[in-house]
Amino acid sequence: MTLTPLVSPTPTNTPRTIGAAITAFGVARADGRVVGPIPPDGSGAPVFLRPPSGFLIYVEAKPGVSGRNVGQQTFESNPADPNVLPDLQIVSSRPLGNGSAAVCDTGPPRSGTAGGVPAVDPAQFGGAQAISDAINDLSCRFEARVASSLACTRDGFSQIESFVAAGSTMQFCTNPGVGAELAFPPGNTHLTVRVLDVVGQPGPPATIIIRVLAP
């Protein structure tokens, strides 16, 4: 289900994109080995061919034009204010898993109670509660890694935990990974992300495509 706000989004000033700069955005196998994109097809965003689940999604960032450190909150929600958002803000163009509208319904491991994430299409960051809820619902599935030695990804040669991009100061990684509750549907799903600095200024967004082949 694609989220369509029932009321017009609350008018907000468009902030300058001087916050955190995204240095890497992609996918890795469950063992942390980074997966490269397939040859470009004119879509304008890197395309990653993946099964519906069983992999990692990572986002890396560094200080942007503002020069301020990268924020690390992956959940920040206020049911009365749709513009209260986490530092990591990521949305999906299509529902993931069962598309549950419950916020951060991760559930205990293997409990069978974990829900999915609704779509936000076109990509938007706040302005309506349904959009804010969807952002928090997906972003809360990530964990901030504050040092390269704590990364969920591995160096291609040494297989030691390492950030993907030189210059990254923060990595956000799905924790524990993309499971059945977040299963991607067949076809192309756009993931769009932006990251705030520690004073709440956003950086430029980035987009990748997860492509799942039809069974």
C-alpha positions as YAML, in Angstrom:
chain: A
units: angstrom
residues:
- id: 1
  name: MET
  ca: [0.00, 0.00, 0.00]
- id: 2
  name: THR
  ca: [1.31, 3.44, -0.94]
- id: 3
  name: LEU
  ca: [0.75, 6.09, 1.68]
- id: 4
  name: THR
  ca: [-1.41, 9.02, 0.61]
- id: 5
  name: PRO
  ca: [-1.93, 11.56, 3.41]
- id: 6
  name: LEU
  ca: [-5.59, 12.20, 4.23]
- id: 7
  name: VAL
  ca: [-4.78, 15.86, 4.78]
- id: 8
  name: SER
  ca: [-2.35, 18.17, 3.08]
- id: 9
  name: PRO
  ca: [1.13, 17.97, 4.60]
- id: 10
  name: THR
  ca: [1.91, 20.70, 7.10]
- id: 11
  name: PRO
  ca: [3.80, 23.50, 5.32]
- id: 12
  name: THR
  ca: [7.43, 23.57, 6.33]
- id: 13
  name: ASN
  ca: [10.44, 25.60, 5.28]
- id: 14
  name: THR
  ca: [12.66, 23.68, 2.89]
- id: 15
  name: PRO
  ca: [15.96, 23.24, 4.75]
- id: 16
  name: ARG
  ca: [19.30, 23.67, 3.00]
- id: 17
  name: THR
  ca: [20.92, 20.30, 2.29]
- id: 18
  name: ILE
  ca: [24.11, 21.06, 4.21]
- id: 19
  name: GLY
  ca: [23.91, 18.18, 6.67]
- id: 20
  name: ALA
  ca: [25.48, 14.74, 6.50]
- id: 21
  name: ALA
  ca: [26.82, 13.63, 3.12]
- id: 22
  name: ILE
  ca: [26.10, 10.04, 2.06]
- id: 23
  name: THR
  ca: [29.31, 8.27, 1.11]
- id: 24
  name: ALA
  ca: [27.98, 4.77, 0.39]
- id: 25
  name: PHE
  ca: [24.55, 3.18, 0.05]
- id: 26
  name: GLY
  ca: [24.09, -0.40, -1.02]
- id: 27
  name: VAL
  ca: [23.63, -4.03, -0.02]
- id: 28
  name: ALA
  ca: [25.77, -6.84, 1.34]
- id: 29
  name: ARG
  ca: [25.33, -10.56, 1.74]
- id: 30
  name: ALA
  ca: [24.33, -11.90, 5.13]
- id: 31
  name: ASP
  ca: [28.03, -12.52, 5.88]
- id: 32
  name: GLY
  ca: [28.86, -8.85, 5.28]
- id: 33
  name: ARG
  ca: [30.44, -9.19, 1.85]
- id: 34
  name: VAL
  ca: [29.46, -6.19, -0.24]
- id: 35
  name: VAL
  ca: [27.43, -6.82, -3.40]
- id: 36
  name: GLY
  ca: [28.07, -4.63, -6.43]
- id: 37
  name: PRO
  ca: [25.30, -3.18, -8.61]
- id: 38
  name: ILE
  ca: [24.38, -4.78, -11.91]
- id: 39
  name: PRO
  ca: [25.12, -2.90, -15.17]
- id: 40
  name: PRO
  ca: [23.13, 0.35, -15.40]
- id: 41
  name: ASP
  ca: [19.86, 0.23, -17.28]
- id: 42
  name: GLY
  ca: [19.07, 3.95, -17.61]
- id: 43
  name: SER
  ca: [17.03, 4.12, -14.38]
- id: 44
  name: GLY
  ca: [19.34, 6.76, -12.92]
- id: 45
  name: ALA
  ca: [20.08, 4.86, -9.69]
- id: 46
  name: PRO
  ca: [22.32, 1.86, -8.90]
- id: 47
  name: VAL
  ca: [20.41, -1.42, -9.25]
- id: 48
  name: PHE
  ca: [21.10, -4.36, -6.94]
- id: 49
  name: LEU
  ca: [19.78, -7.80, -7.88]
- id: 50
  name: ARG
  ca: [18.72, -9.59, -4.70]
- id: 51
  name: PRO
  ca: [16.45, -12.34, -3.39]
- id: 52
  name: PRO
  ca: [13.40, -11.07, -1.45]
- id: 53
  name: SER
  ca: [15.27, -11.30, 1.88]
- id: 54
  name: GLY
  ca: [18.42, -12.62, 3.51]
- id: 55
  name: PHE
  ca: [20.76, -9.67, 2.95]
- id: 56
  name: LEU
  ca: [21.96, -6.44, 4.57]
- id: 57
  name: ILE
  ca: [21.32, -2.82, 3.60]
- id: 58
  name: TYR
  ca: [23.93, -0.26, 4.62]
- id: 59
  name: VAL
  ca: [24.13, 3.54, 4.51]
- id: 60
  name: GLU
  ca: [27.36, 5.40, 5.23]
- id: 61
  name: ALA
  ca: [27.81, 9.12, 5.80]
- id: 62
  name: LYS
  ca: [30.31, 11.80, 6.76]
- id: 63
  name: PRO
  ca: [30.02, 15.48, 7.78]
- id: 64
  name: GLY
  ca: [28.66, 17.57, 4.92]
- id: 65
  name: VAL
  ca: [28.84, 21.28, 4.12]
- id: 66
  name: SER
  ca: [27.86, 22.19, 7.69]
- id: 67
  name: GLY
  ca: [30.97, 20.43, 9.00]
- id: 68
  name: ARG
  ca: [28.97, 19.01, 11.90]
- id: 69
  name: ASN
  ca: [29.11, 15.37, 12.96]
- id: 70
  name: VAL
  ca: [26.64, 12.85, 11.58]
- id: 71
  name: GLY
  ca: [23.58, 12.23, 13.75]
- id: 72
  name: GLN
  ca: [23.05, 8.62, 14.84]
- id: 73
  name: GLN
  ca: [19.41, 8.35, 15.95]
- id: 74
  name: THR
  ca: [17.44, 5.71, 14.05]
- id: 75
  name: PHE
  ca: [14.13, 6.26, 15.86]
- id: 76
  name: GLU
  ca: [12.56, 9.57, 16.85]
- id: 77
  name: SER
  ca: [8.77, 9.76, 16.73]
- id: 78
  name: ASN
  ca: [5.99, 11.97, 18.09]
- id: 79
  name: PRO
  ca: [2.42, 10.96, 17.17]
- id: 80
  name: ALA
  ca: [1.39, 14.62, 17.49]
- id: 81
  name: ASP
  ca: [4.14, 16.08, 15.30]
- id: 82
  name: PRO
  ca: [4.92, 14.55, 11.88]
- id: 83
  name: ASN
  ca: [8.13, 16.55, 11.59]
- id: 84
  name: VAL
  ca: [9.80, 14.79, 14.51]
- id: 85
  name: LEU
  ca: [12.10, 12.38, 12.69]
- id: 86
  name: PRO
  ca: [15.27, 10.34, 13.27]
- id: 87
  name: ASP
  ca: [18.69, 11.26, 11.91]
- id: 88
  name: LEU
  ca: [18.53, 8.35, 9.46]
- id: 89
  name: GLN
  ca: [15.51, 8.83, 7.20]
- id: 90
  name: ILE
  ca: [14.81, 6.10, 4.66]
- id: 91
  name: VAL
  ca: [11.66, 5.28, 2.67]
- id: 92
  name: SER
  ca: [10.63, 2.56, 0.25]
- id: 93
  name: SER
  ca: [8.63, 3.10, -2.93]
- id: 94
  name: ARG
  ca: [6.75, -0.19, -2.37]
- id: 95
  name: PRO
  ca: [5.48, -1.98, 0.73]
- id: 96
  name: LEU
  ca: [7.95, -4.32, 2.40]
- id: 97
  name: GLY
  ca: [6.71, -7.55, 3.94]
- id: 98
  name: ASN
  ca: [3.04, -7.22, 4.84]
- id: 99
  name: GLY
  ca: [3.20, -3.41, 4.68]
- id: 100
  name: SER
  ca: [1.97, -3.07, 8.27]
- id: 101
  name: ALA
  ca: [1.26, 0.53, 9.31]
- id: 102
  name: ALA
  ca: [2.29, -0.17, 12.93]
- id: 103
  name: VAL
  ca: [5.42, 1.80, 13.82]
- id: 104
  name: CYS
  ca: [8.58, -0.20, 14.47]
- id: 105
  name: ASP
  ca: [6.69, -3.47, 14.92]
- id: 106
  name: THR
  ca: [9.89, -5.51, 14.90]
- id: 107
  name: GLY
  ca: [8.75, -8.09, 17.45]
- id: 108
  name: PRO
  ca: [11.01, -10.58, 19.26]
- id: 109
  name: PRO
  ca: [13.23, -12.69, 16.99]
- id: 110
  name: ARG
  ca: [11.37, -15.64, 15.43]
- id: 111
  name: SER
  ca: [8.19, -14.60, 17.22]
- id: 112
  name: GLY
  ca: [6.13, -14.30, 14.06]
- id: 113
  name: THR
  ca: [4.80, -10.94, 15.27]
- id: 114
  name: ALA
  ca: [7.12, -8.66, 13.30]
- id: 115
  name: GLY
  ca: [5.39, -6.53, 10.68]
- id: 116
  name: GLY
  ca: [6.51, -4.87, 7.49]
- id: 117
  name: VAL
  ca: [6.79, -1.29, 6.31]
- id: 118
  name: PRO
  ca: [4.35, 0.82, 4.22]
- id: 119
  name: ALA
  ca: [5.45, 2.56, 1.03]
- id: 120
  name: VAL
  ca: [6.03, 6.27, 0.59]
- id: 121
  name: ASP
  ca: [5.83, 7.13, -3.10]
- id: 122
  name: PRO
  ca: [7.00, 9.60, -4.20]
- id: 123
  name: ALA
  ca: [9.74, 9.82, -1.60]
- id: 124
  name: GLN
  ca: [9.01, 12.47, 1.06]
- id: 125
  name: PHE
  ca: [10.51, 13.21, 4.44]
- id: 126
  name: GLY
  ca: [7.83, 14.27, 6.93]
- id: 127
  name: GLY
  ca: [4.95, 16.71, 6.62]
- id: 128
  name: ALA
  ca: [2.25, 14.10, 7.32]
- id: 129
  name: GLN
  ca: [2.02, 11.64, 10.20]
- id: 130
  name: ALA
  ca: [1.68, 8.61, 7.94]
- id: 131
  name: ILE
  ca: [4.94, 9.53, 6.21]
- id: 132
  name: SER
  ca: [6.74, 10.15, 9.51]
- id: 133
  name: ASP
  ca: [5.49, 6.81, 10.81]
- id: 134
  name: ALA
  ca: [6.72, 4.99, 7.70]
- id: 135
  name: ILE
  ca: [10.16, 6.62, 8.00]
- id: 136
  name: ASN
  ca: [10.48, 5.58, 11.63]
- id: 137
  name: ASP
  ca: [9.16, 2.11, 10.84]
- id: 138
  name: LEU
  ca: [11.98, 1.46, 8.37]
- id: 139
  name: SER
  ca: [14.77, 3.49, 9.98]
- id: 140
  name: CYS
  ca: [14.32, 1.74, 13.33]
- id: 141
  name: ARG
  ca: [15.39, -1.52, 11.65]
- id: 142
  name: PHE
  ca: [18.89, -0.02, 11.29]
- id: 143
  name: GLU
  ca: [21.67, 0.28, 13.84]
- id: 144
  name: ALA
  ca: [24.33, 3.01, 13.91]
- id: 145
  name: ARG
  ca: [27.93, 1.79, 13.72]
- id: 146
  name: VAL
  ca: [30.24, 4.56, 14.94]
- id: 147
  name: ALA
  ca: [33.59, 3.02, 13.95]
- id: 148
  name: SER
  ca: [34.88, 1.11, 10.95]
- id: 149
  name: SER
  ca: [35.86, -1.80, 13.19]
- id: 150
  name: LEU
  ca: [32.18, -2.15, 14.18]
- id: 151
  name: ALA
  ca: [30.84, -2.19, 10.59]
- id: 152
  name: CYS
  ca: [28.44, -4.86, 9.40]
- id: 153
  name: THR
  ca: [30.33, -4.97, 6.09]
- id: 154
  name: ARG
  ca: [33.68, -6.66, 5.50]
- id: 155
  name: ASP
  ca: [36.75, -5.64, 3.58]
- id: 156
  name: GLY
  ca: [36.88, -7.55, 0.29]
- id: 157
  name: PHE
  ca: [40.48, -8.72, 0.82]
- id: 158
  name: SER
  ca: [41.04, -9.22, 4.54]
- id: 159
  name: GLN
  ca: [37.38, -10.00, 5.38]
- id: 160
  name: ILE
  ca: [37.76, -7.79, 8.45]
- id: 161
  name: GLU
  ca: [34.87, -5.54, 9.48]
- id: 162
  name: SER
  ca: [35.26, -2.25, 7.65]
- id: 163
  name: PHE
  ca: [33.31, 0.70, 6.29]
- id: 164
  name: VAL
  ca: [32.75, 0.50, 2.54]
- id: 165
  name: ALA
  ca: [33.80, 4.05, 1.61]
- id: 166
  name: ALA
  ca: [36.93, 5.91, 2.60]
- id: 167
  name: GLY
  ca: [36.01, 8.98, 4.63]
- id: 168
  name: SER
  ca: [32.84, 7.52, 6.16]
- id: 169
  name: THR
  ca: [32.43, 8.35, 9.84]
- id: 170
  name: MET
  ca: [29.14, 6.53, 10.44]
- id: 171
  name: GLN
  ca: [27.46, 3.43, 9.08]
- id: 172
  name: PHE
  ca: [23.81, 2.47, 9.46]
- id: 173
  name: CYS
  ca: [23.09, -1.18, 8.87]
- id: 174
  name: THR
  ca: [19.95, -3.30, 9.02]
- id: 175
  name: ASN
  ca: [19.96, -5.19, 12.30]
- id: 176
  name: PRO
  ca: [19.94, -8.16, 12.13]
- id: 177
  name: GLY
  ca: [19.24, -7.93, 8.38]
- id: 178
  name: VAL
  ca: [16.41, -8.05, 5.85]
- id: 179
  name: GLY
  ca: [14.28, -10.95, 7.05]
- id: 180
  name: ALA
  ca: [10.95, -12.30, 5.85]
- id: 181
  name: GLU
  ca: [9.14, -9.48, 7.69]
- id: 182
  name: LEU
  ca: [10.82, -6.99, 5.31]
- id: 183
  name: ALA
  ca: [10.70, -9.15, 2.18]
- id: 184
  name: PHE
  ca: [10.95, -7.14, -1.03]
- id: 185
  name: PRO
  ca: [8.29, -7.75, -3.70]
- id: 186
  name: PRO
  ca: [9.19, -8.89, -7.24]
- id: 187
  name: GLY
  ca: [10.30, -6.08, -9.53]
- id: 188
  name: ASN
  ca: [12.02, -2.78, -8.72]
- id: 189
  name: THR
  ca: [11.78, -1.10, -5.32]
- id: 190
  name: HIS
  ca: [13.39, 2.31, -4.85]
- id: 191
  name: LEU
  ca: [14.96, 3.07, -1.48]
- id: 192
  name: THR
  ca: [15.64, 6.76, -0.85]
- id: 193
  name: VAL
  ca: [17.62, 7.98, 2.14]
- id: 194
  name: ARG
  ca: [18.97, 11.14, 3.68]
- id: 195
  name: VAL
  ca: [20.93, 11.67, 6.90]
- id: 196
  name: LEU
  ca: [20.91, 14.60, 9.33]
- id: 197
  name: ASP
  ca: [23.83, 16.14, 11.14]
- id: 198
  name: VAL
  ca: [23.77, 16.42, 14.94]
- id: 199
  name: VAL
  ca: [21.81, 19.69, 14.86]
- id: 200
  name: GLY
  ca: [19.12, 18.32, 12.55]
- id: 201
  name: GLN
  ca: [20.25, 19.65, 9.19]
- id: 202
  name: PRO
  ca: [19.63, 17.21, 6.31]
- id: 203
  name: GLY
  ca: [22.13, 16.31, 3.64]
- id: 204
  name: PRO
  ca: [21.33, 15.50, 0.00]
- id: 205
  name: PRO
  ca: [19.28, 12.31, -0.53]
- id: 206
  name: ALA
  ca: [20.46, 9.21, -2.38]
- id: 207
  name: THR
  ca: [18.51, 6.41, -4.06]
- id: 208
  name: ILE
  ca: [19.19, 2.77, -4.93]
- id: 209
  name: ILE
  ca: [16.97, 0.15, -6.54]
- id: 210
  name: ILE
  ca: [16.48, -3.36, -5.17]
- id: 211
  name: ARG
  ca: [15.42, -5.66, -8.00]
- id: 212
  name: VAL
  ca: [13.82, -9.00, -7.16]
- id: 213
  name: LEU
  ca: [13.20, -11.40, -10.02]
- id: 214
  name: ALA
  ca: [9.74, -12.92, -10.28]
- id: 215
  name: PRO
  ca: [9.68, -16.58, -9.17]
...
